[in-house]
Amino acid sequence: MKKIPKYLKQIIKDNKIKVRWWNNRYSAAYSSSKIIILSKHYNNYQLFISTIFHEIAHIKCYNEGLFIRYHISDKRKHLDYLRRYGLRAEMYVDKVANKLMKEHSNMRFLGQYKQKYAREWYKNVWLKKEVK
């Protein structure tokens, strides 16, 4: 389990976000509840920090009313929307996270959804998991 740096803890605190940990290989945000769940399995510290910023960006987008149907709890009701706009939402969240990270860190943001493997994971793993 990686340690969250002090400046990032302050951002989390200022935004009243709760942090939880789990053993899954990916992290998640529950935007309406202001909870981020982080994987315990990061080998790359820069990716870990980028992921935290990405999950915070999900909450910020929800709070600003952006991709609101994507950021709700019951995604099964909006399956067509997820298929059409889900990747677009994730790429936008990466853009917001990149901007946040530039403001608060000297590290370069590692945006995942520009990578082909991440888009394939979204379509073939995450989307299927969400609709069960």
N, C-alpha and C positions, 0 to 999 in steps of 0.2 A: 504494500500500500504506500503510495507516494504522499509526501507532505505538501499541504497547500500553503503557498507563501503568504506572508502577512498582508501584503497589499491586496491580494485576491480574497483573503478572508474578510477584509474590510469592505470590499465591493459586495460580497455575499451578505454581510451583515447590513450594510446600508440599504440593500434591496429586499431585506427581510426574507432571504431564501434559506431553506433548510437543506442540509446536505446529508445524504445517506450513502452507504457503501453496499455493494453486492458482489457476488462471485461471477456474474455474467461477464462475457468478453466485451461488452459494449456499455456505454453510458446512456442515460436518458434524462429528459426533463418532463415534469408534470407541470405544465405552464400555469394552469388555473390554480393549482395548489401551492405554487412557488417552491417546488421540491426538485432538486437535482439528485440523481442517483449515479454514483460514479463506480466504475469497475475497479476492482482491486488488482487488475492484471496489466498495468502499463509498464513497459520496459523502457519507453522513451519519454523523458521528462518534458520535452518540448511538446510532444503530442498530448501528454496529460494536461498541461496548462492550456493548450489550444482547445482541448475538449471541454474543459471547464468554461472557457469563454464562449464556446459554441452553445453549451447548455444554458448559460446565463442569457445569451442572445435569444434563445427560444422564449424565455420568460419575458424579455423586453418586447419582442415582437407581439406576443399575446397581449401584453399590457397596452400596446399601441394599436391593437385591433388589426394587425397584419396577419394574413393567412389564418384567420380566426378558426375556421372549420378544421384546419390542420392541427391546431393547438388545443383542441378539446379532448376530453377524456374518452368518450365513446366514439372511436374512429370507425367502427363497423357501420354506423349510420351514413357515413360519408365516403364509402368505398370508391365510388366513381371519382369523387373529388380527389381522394388520395392518389389514385392512379394518374389523374391528369395533372395535378398541381403539387404533389408531394415532393418530388425532386426539386422543383422550382422553389418551393418553400425552404427546403434544406440548403439550397445554394444561396438563397437570400440571407438565411440565418448565418451562414458562413461569412457572408459579406459584412453583416452587422458585427459578428464576432471579431473579424479581422480589424475593423475600425476600433472596437473596444480594446483589443489587445495592443494596438498601436498607441492608444492613449495611456495605457497603464503598464506596459511592459516593454522591455528592450528585445524580447524574443520575437522571432518571425512566426506568424500564424501558419499552422499547417492545416489548411482547408482540405477536408477529406472528400467532399462531394464533387470536386473537379476531377478526382481520380476515377478511372473507369471501374476499378474493383469496388469502390464504395457505392457507385450507382448500381452496379450489379447486385451487391449485397442488399441494398435498399429494395430492389425489385424482387429478388429471389428469396430473401430471408425475412427481412423486417416486415414488408408488406403482407406476406403470408402469415406471419405470427400475429399481426394486428387484427386480421379478419377472422381468426378462430373463434 
